[in-house]
């Protein structure tokens, strides 16, 4: 454990365990102890904002309350490195982006893996790299083709931001992602985690990559009950890991942390502790508190929106509506829909206002789709009309086959695609 000199108005003095033993000065707290450097900032900050009588006696209980949670006896994170890396050598999954970890491939995989399961990403990754093998191809790709390649993955702004970033890379870095962590963070859509993953895995730069998996495994092994939803907590963990990054094995270390969280220290259900390389080190396992960790404050409740979806068919064509270029699902195509849950007679009135004369009307099943902050509760109707040449604002009749191949449609409408035998995303590539 490293100890560092402390200066400031809090005062300095001789370390209780001997200044010459550790080569440090110390800041007295409730009792005289030597405080490790990783805990100095939150501890001093706490002392200046709280009465010392509010602190727990560190010498007795080894606990103190800080904004990062309950601070227990310091944990030497360096003890985690070798067991984890040895485990990873034997248990790393074979994944397409690991076979050839170029900066571009790592970038694409990390963006795809956000909010998406690994098994779902694999076929998307292969198709995307086949169509857009490098930064230049991504930069020049027509938007509708780009969105179609992403169809089914959701969070379409991710791929839009990737294209903007690719254009920046073409302009400023001659088509090659920069081997610089700070420069990576300045690219559109690349935050600290993605920059850390690219920098460490593709370039070998010793920087952390802290995602949800990493937050969970570190919180459990150290029994840290700080709220991982706070940016300050993530930042503090990044700093802690930065200090112990194994220089020449940074990429393997980051991947191993993610792998442990994805396959052993699971987010839902009981962790597979007996398969964990840290089972003898994990404080949450010893105390039985793994159910409580990580601490995660509740997200704001999603807003409920009711929709009526109209699958309007004229012979072998279906009516599609293109959404606005800004806002939710920007620029994507959808079945016409209206706010609220309409009854059959209300649907007929609405169709007539559109200038359509329905031949048949069929109630379809209800559906629900969850976005980050909104939840759609949908009811649907299949509508058969005579063929029409009439044009509608932002709407067009499209052949079913063309719809499947050319027009990007969000997964929110997947429940209603079956009526028209339209397949989306990965389903388009499944054998009959």
FENRABEL-V534575 format. One record per run of one state. SS is the DSSP state (a for helix, b for strand, c for the rest). FROM is the first residue (numbers start at 0). TO is the last residue. If there is no record, write none. Layout:
BEGIN
SS|FROM|TO, SS|FROM|TO
END
This chain:
BEGIN
c|0|11, b|12|13, c|14|17, a|18|21, c|22|23, b|24|25, c|26|35, a|36|48, c|49|50, a|51|53, c|54|56, a|57|60, c|61|62, b|63|65, c|66|67, b|68|70, c|71|75, a|76|90, c|91|94, a|95|98, c|99|101, a|102|112, c|113|116, a|117|130, c|131|133, a|134|139, c|140|141, a|142|149, c|150|155, a|156|171, c|172|179, a|180|184, c|185|190, a|191|202, c|203|210, a|211|221, c|222|225, b|226|226, c|227|229, a|230|243, c|244|245, a|246|262, c|263|271, a|272|274, c|275|281, a|282|286, c|287|288, a|289|291, c|292|293, b|294|294, c|295|301, b|302|313, c|314|315, b|316|321, c|322|331, b|332|333, c|334|335, b|336|338, c|339|342, a|343|352, c|353|356, b|357|369, c|370|372, b|373|384, c|385|390, b|391|391, c|392|393, b|394|398, a|399|405, c|406|407, b|408|408, c|409|409, a|410|419, c|420|423, a|424|428, c|429|431
END
